[in-house]
Amino acid sequence: MPSDDNITGLILLEENELRFPRFTNEDAYTLGQHIRKRFKATNRWSKGKGVAIAIKSVAGHVLFACTVGESGDVDLESWSCIEGMINTVIKTGHSSYYVERNLTMHGRSPEQIGLTFPEYRLDGGAFPIWLTNATPTPIAVAAAYGDSSMEDHQLVAKSIKDYLIKLGDQNGDQEPLGSPHRRVGSVASMR
């Protein structure tokens, strides 16, 4: 297993490079469907697991929300976890998995940095949606909550990366939007 330092470094790289030229309601819907489709191609889905997926603006508007799977592992608690993860991303500007791994690496608790439960949650994969030309705060947050923070993070980050590549292809760009000159590392490569 890679070190927390390696994991957090790769997540920061993802956060810095996976930026949108624009993010409309249609983009949110299409990205949400892409996350859903990607989840249905995983081993978790084939094993009968489920996931809750949400995309919200930082102003609190729900742009996309769905559950995938009929198993009992996606319930009302899943939505409360999603809300807490999104709150964490909005407060910190970083993915919930980054915050989780960074705190573990430094031996700190969420409460020590003002992330009190249940308003804030670190589990799952909530990822900031940044615009390339606006860096003070994310514009939205894409989140997935299943049974593994690492896998949920990978699900969302890979889906965003693929969507940005698709946007670049549609715009006639040769390089993916959000990462014009570098290949983005992934937490998946750390196994």
NORNORGI-V687595 format. One record per backbone hydrogen bond with DSSP energy under -1.0 kcal/mol. NH is the residue of the N-H (numbers start at 1). CO is the residue of the C=O. Records with the same first field share a line. If there is no record, write none. Layout:
NH->CO + CO
This chain:
7->3
8->4
9->5
10->6
11->7
12->8
13->9
14->10
15->11
16->12
17->13
18->14
19->17
20->130
28->24
29->25
30->26
31->27
32->28
33->29
34->30
35->31
36->32
37->33
38->34
39->35
40->36
41->38
42->39
46->42
47->43
48->45
49->44
51->68
52->145
53->66
54->143
55->64
56->141
57->61
58->139
60->57
63->55
64->55
66->53
68->51
74->71
79->75
80->76
81->77
82->78
83->79
84->80
85->81
86->82
87->83
88->84
89->85
90->86
91->87
92->88
93->89
96->126
99->95
100->96
101->97
102->98
103->99
104->100
105->101
106->102
107->104
108->103
113->110
114->111
115->110
120->116
121->84
125->144
127->142
129->140
132->20
139->129
140->129
141->56
142->127
143->54
144->125
145->52
152->148
153->149
154->150
155->151
156->152
157->153
158->154
159->155
160->156
161->157
162->158
163->159
164->160
165->161
166->162
167->163
168->164
169->165
170->166
171->167
172->169
173->168
177->164
179->176
189->186
190->187
191->188
